[in-house]
Amino acid sequence: MELLDLRKDGIDIQKQIPLSKYTFTKTGGPAEYLAFPKDLDELKKLVQVTREKNIPLTVIGNASNLIIRDSGIAGLVIILTEMKKITVKANTVTAEAGARIIDTAFTAARAGLSGLEFAAGIPGSVGGAIFMNAGAYGGETQNVVQSVNVLTRDGEFKTYSNKEMNFSYRHSLVQDNKAIVVSATFGLKHGDKLKILDEMHYLNALRRYKQPLEYPSCGSVFKRPTGHF
Ligand SMILES: Cc1cc2nc3c(=O)[nH]c(=O)nc-3n(C[C@H](O)[C@H](O)[C@H](O)COP(=O)(O)OP(=O)(O)OC[C@H]3O[C@@H](n4cnc5c(N)ncnc54)[C@H](O)[C@@H]3O)c2cc1C
């Protein structure tokens, strides 16, 4: 089977698409093939064809931590932003990899769950946040991750515990084993909804002051904030 044959299964896959349309910096050349899977099943099919045909595979979340070269990316680029379901159960929030970490944090807050406040202004996806153990204002993804579901490059579905994710500063296991994050479950604490939202708005106000998000790259316009972000 060829990659474009997957269109018959309803998979959104196109050829030679400029990635500048999707990156935070609004730069970057074309993806040879670009797909937007809507669920795990579509993702599995895409991974399987790349394996069978030996096609290079690149996975992107919200493209807020990437600089893509003007010559583009060979092979298949998968953007996960259509896999974005977020569900709340008791004191946990489970989000698909393409959900924005900001939306996940606000969903948790509206459910009166505390722990993700630090992520209220990080412009990445859940997959990207897990990949690099994103953090801000003293909080870090690893502090609230309960488990992570991945698809390995061999097409195997696996669940890792927090410990197995081998988190450290801006690092996690998936940087080493190249597994694709499919979803993550965050273990949170019940709290006062208004206080949680208040803290998030406060952190966002601080951030807006330092990093105006309306610019494609804050670095070129404003001095980058110092310290860990
Ligand atoms: C204005 C601004 C403010 C920022 N503030 C912060 C901050 O406070 N704290 C912070 O930590 N970061 C910050 N960042 C960086 C960035 O938002 C984070 O690193 C974020 O976690 C990246 O997520 P993403 O979905 O955009 O990843 P992408 O840029 O799409 O990808 C980054 C890397 O993650 C990999 N990846 C993405 N999704 C998956 C997946 N599902 N499975 C496997 N690998 C995947 C990609 O292959 C790539 O190597 C900021 C960036 C900007 C532009």
The ligand as a Gaussian input file, in Angstrom:
#p B3LYP/6-31G(d) Opt

LIG

0 1
 C        6.162000      31.898000      23.222000
 C        6.611000      30.553000      23.703000
 C        6.598000      30.287000      25.069000
 C        7.041000      29.051000      25.544000
 N        7.025000      28.824000      26.891000
 C        7.463000      27.645000      27.363000
 C        7.485000      27.394000      28.773000
 O        7.132000      28.233000      29.586000
 N        7.932000      26.184000      29.187000
 C        8.339000      25.214000      28.320000
 O        8.726000      24.129000      28.768000
 N        8.325000      25.430000      26.982000
 C        7.904000      26.594000      26.481000
 N        7.900000      26.814000      25.133000
 C        8.346000      25.759000      24.220000
 C        7.220000      24.840000      23.720000
 O        5.954000      25.441000      23.795000
 C        7.203000      23.562000      24.549000
 O        8.426000      22.908000      24.383000
 C        6.093000      22.605000      24.117000
 O        6.075000      21.526000      25.035000
 C        6.297000      22.065000      22.714000
 O        5.130000      21.369000      22.333000
 P        4.681000      21.287000      20.807000
 O        3.458000      20.455000      20.744000
 O        4.600000      22.639000      20.204000
 O        5.911000      20.480000      20.212000
 P        6.489000      20.607000      18.727000
 O        7.177000      21.931000      18.580000
 O        5.450000      20.252000      17.743000
 O        7.588000      19.461000      18.773000
 C        8.693000      19.568000      19.626000
 C        9.333000      18.181000      19.743000
 O        8.421000      17.311000      20.388000
 C        8.192000      16.164000      19.572000
 N        6.791000      15.768000      19.732000
 C        5.700000      16.579000      19.645000
 N        4.591000      15.848000      19.846000
 C        4.986000      14.570000      20.045000
 C        4.313000      13.346000      20.286000
 N        2.979000      13.286000      20.360000
 N        5.042000      12.213000      20.442000
 C        6.388000      12.255000      20.363000
 N        7.089000      13.369000      20.121000
 C        6.393000      14.518000      19.968000
 C        8.502000      16.594000      18.148000
 O        8.901000      15.503000      17.346000
 C        9.653000      17.580000      18.369000
 O       10.869000      16.882000      18.463000
 C        7.471000      28.045000      24.631000
 C        7.451000      28.302000      23.253000
 C        7.033000      29.537000      22.795000
 C        7.025000      29.785000      21.321000

